[in-house]
Amino acid sequence: MLTDTIPFVAMLFGWPAVVLSLGLTLTGIAAERWRPVFAGALVAGPFLLYLFGTPRIGWVSPVVGALYLGSAQAVARARLGLALALVMPFVILASFVAWLVLTQ
């Protein structure tokens, strides 16, 4: 019975964090403020930590997390194009995981 609710709990607490993370990051980039971008990277941390434990894509997670944190540094240095480029691996990874979940 408990195993039937785990995917729902993971979906409830995992995907809203991904959406919140992207929202904070894109808002911070648009406003040229590094703190919301940094907060977005921190909110994405548990999602990336969970992916780190998976055998298929676990090795990608630390790299994507480091790039995501680097986007805050890019915004702090007013390099907005670079900040968007550093966020894209997270967007691609989250999209890939969503595709994997939806096609199971």
N, C-alpha and C positions, 0 to 999 in steps of 0.2 A: 504494500500500500504506500509506503514512504517513497519507493522508487518511482511511483507514478507522479508524484508531486515535485520531484527534484528538477525536471526540465522546466516546469512552470516557474519555480522559484528562481532558477538560473535566468530564465527569460525575463522575469519581472525585475530582478535586480541587476542583471548584466547589461541588457540592451538599453534601458534608460540611461545608464551611466555612459555608455558609448555615445548616445545622442547628446547628452548633456556635455560631455567632453568636447565633442565637435562643435557644439553651439558656443561654448565658452571660448574655444580656440578661434573660431571664425570671427566672433565678436571682438576678441582682443586684437586680432590682425586688422580688422576693419577700423577699429578705434586707435590703432597704433599704440596699444598698451600691452606690456609684456606680462603683467600680473594675471589677467584672465587666461592668457595662453598657458602660463605656467600652471594655473589652477586646472585647466583642461587636461594638461599632461598628467597631473596628479590624480585626477578623477579616472583617467584611463588606466592607471597603474594596476588596480585589481584585475581588470579584464586582461591586461597583458601578462600579469602574474599567473592567472589561470591558464592562459595559452602556453606559458612556459612549461607547464606540466604535461602538455600533450605531446605524443610522439611524432605526429606528422609535421607540425609547424612550430614546435617549441623553440627551436634554434633561432627563429626569426624574431621572436618576441623581444629579447633584449636590444637587438639592433633597432627595431621600430621604436621602442621606448626611448632610446638614446636620441634618435632623430627627432622624436616628438618634443623632448626636452630642449633640443637644439633650436627648435622653432621659436621658443620663448627668447632665447639669446639673440636670434636673428631679428625679432621684433624690437628688442631692446637696442639693437644697433641700426634700426630703421632700414632693414633689408627685407621688405615685405614679400617680394617675389621669392626669395630664398626661404622665408618662413612658410609660405604656401607649399613650396616644393618639399620641405621637410615634413609637413603634415600628411602629404599624399601617401606615403607608405602605410600610415595608420588607417587611412580611408580604404586603401586597397585591401589591407589585412582584414579589417572589420567587414568589408563587403564579401571577401572570400569566405570568412567564417559564417556570415549570414547565408551565403549560397549553400555552403555545406549543410547547415541546419535545415534549410528549406527543402533540400533535395534528398534528405534522409527518408 
